[in-house]
Amino acid sequence: MAQGVVHAHWTWAFWTLWYFGAMAALRVALLLTGRARGPRVTVVLVMGGVLGLGLLFETADRGAELVYRHGVGVGVLPGAPQ
């Protein structure tokens, strides 16, 4: 029943991971080339961070839907101590 939501959550998480990985690589490249300072770079990095927060929010919203609406991962496993 929750397979569609699981897939949506996985997809958002996948792209969020790649986005923040690319942002980190960009930041490292800027630091290594000495271009990490300046108001333009700061504005671009802040805007990129805000976009990343949007991705993170959507991923978390899908995960919350899995837990609170579908109950994924909240049951007791058979044979597990209680």
Contacts in CASP RR format, 6 or more apart in sequence:
PFRMAT RR
TARGET T0000
AUTHOR 0000-0000-0000
METHOD contacts of the structure
MODEL  1
MAQGVVHAHWTWAFWTLWYFGAMAALRVALLLTGRARGPRVTVVLVMGGV
LGLGLLFETADRGAELVYRHGVGVGVLPGAPQ
1 70 0 8 1.000
2 66 0 8 1.000
2 70 0 8 1.000
2 71 0 8 1.000
2 72 0 8 1.000
5 62 0 8 1.000
5 63 0 8 1.000
5 65 0 8 1.000
5 66 0 8 1.000
5 69 0 8 1.000
5 70 0 8 1.000
6 66 0 8 1.000
6 72 0 8 1.000
8 62 0 8 1.000
9 59 0 8 1.000
9 62 0 8 1.000
9 63 0 8 1.000
9 65 0 8 1.000
9 66 0 8 1.000
12 55 0 8 1.000
12 58 0 8 1.000
12 59 0 8 1.000
12 62 0 8 1.000
13 59 0 8 1.000
15 55 0 8 1.000
16 52 0 8 1.000
16 55 0 8 1.000
16 56 0 8 1.000
16 58 0 8 1.000
16 59 0 8 1.000
19 51 0 8 1.000
19 52 0 8 1.000
19 55 0 8 1.000
20 52 0 8 1.000
23 45 0 8 1.000
23 48 0 8 1.000
23 49 0 8 1.000
23 52 0 8 1.000
27 36 0 8 1.000
27 45 0 8 1.000
30 36 0 8 1.000
30 41 0 8 1.000
35 41 0 8 1.000
66 72 0 8 1.000
66 73 0 8 1.000
67 73 0 8 1.000
67 74 0 8 1.000
76 82 0 8 1.000
END
